[in-house]
């Protein structure tokens, strides 16, 4: 098989006292994602999409949230290890499409910076990375800016 598609999903509560790190950059917001690591739901979803497409273990299996080694870990470091494993499995990313669902931080004003940072981390041209913000329109558990949910889809190519 020359191409494989993967999907990743991650959800984090947004809480006061945490930086709002998403997509490898800090966004201006009064709340940030709660997590054992830095809580970067964007990079977590991307990592799971990459791992899934390559047929590898998921992020939670590789970096158990009960393991103190990963307490406060930079998700860019976790993503780099996931990419290493994907490459060892014989694949390379072709493109990413990411949807960030939240009533918390606005994504649109930071889209170019997010695309550039994610592209840098994954080793792609920014044109191969798409990111969009979606609102829940006041519905559901994410209403009121209490959380962030991210879905990522990737395409891998055998190298």
N, C-alpha and C positions, 0 to 999 in steps of 0.2 A: 504494500500500500504506500503510495507516494505522498498522500495528503491525509491529515487527520484533523478533526475538529474537536475542540474541548470547550466546556462551559464551567464557569466557576461562580459561586454565590457566597457572599459574606454579609453578615449583619452585625452591627455594634450599636449599643446605646451611646448617646451623646451625654456627657456629664461635665459639670463645671470642674475647673481645676486641671483639665487635661488640654494639651495643645491639640488643635484641630488639624492633624496630619492626615492627608488623603492624597494618594497618587504620588507620594514621595515629597510633597511640599506642605508647608504649613499655611493653612488658609485662615484669614482673619475671621474669627468666630468666638463667642464666649463659652462654647462647650466643645469638647473633643471626644473622639471615640474611646470608650472604655475597653481595655483588653489586657491580656497577660503581657503581650508585646506592646508596641506603640499603638496598636489597634487600627492600623491603616487598612481599612476594609477594601479599598481599591486595589492595593498591591496584593492583599490576601486573595481576592477574587481572581485576579490575573494569574497568580501563582497556581491556584487550583485549576483554572482553565488549562494552563500549560501542562500541568502534571496529568490531568485527566486525558488530554489529547494524546499524550505519550504513553498512556496506560500505566502510569506510576501511582504510588501511594499519594493520598491527599495531604494537604498542608498540616492538618491536625495530627495525622499519624507521624509525619516527619518531625514536627515541632510541637510536641505535647504541651498543652497549657498548664500541666501540673509540674513540668520540669523547670526548676529554678534557673537553668542556663538561659532560658528564653524570656525571663522576666525583664520587661522594658526593652526588648530587642528591637533594633531598627528593622522594619519590614523589608527595606531594600536589601539587607544582608540575607534575609530568608529567601527573597525572590532570586537573588543571585545563586544561591545553592540549588533552588528548584530549576533554574535555567541550566546550571551545570549538569544536573541529572537528565534533563531533557536532551541535552546535546550528547551526553554519553549514550543515551538510548538511540541516537542516530537521527535526531530531528532538530530543526531550527524554526523559530517563529517566522511567519509570513506577515500576519497582521493581527490586530486586536480591535475589538469593539466593546466599549464599556459604558454601561448605564448606571448612574449614581442616583438613587432615589432617596430624597430627604426633604424635609421642610427646614432643615438646619442651614448649613453654609450654602451660599449660592455658588453653583459650579460655573455657569456661563462666563462670568468675568475672568475666570482663571483657566479657561479651556486651553488656550495656547500654551500657557506655562505647564499645565498638567500633561498635555500631549508631548511637549518637548522632554519633560522629565521622565515620563514613562518610556518614551522612545529611547532615551539615553540608557535607562536601566535594562531594557530588554534587547538593545542592540538593533533597533529598527529606525528607519527614517520616520520622522514625525507624521508624514503623509500616510503611513501604514498603521497609525494609532488614532482611533476615534474615541472621544469621550463626550458624554452628554449628561446634563442634569435633568432630572425629572422630579416633579412635585407630586405629592399624594393628594393634592387639592383638599387638604383638611380632613381626609379620611384615614382610618386605620391607625395602627400602632405607631406610625412614624409622624403622625400629626403633632403639631406643636413643637417640632424640632427636637424630638426626644431620641431620634436614632437615625441611622444611615444604613441603607441596604444597597449592595452593589452586585450587578450581574456582569460577567465578562465572558466574551466568546473569543476564541483564538483559532487560527489556522496554523498548523505545523506542516512543514515539508520535510520529507526524508532527505538527508544530505549524504 
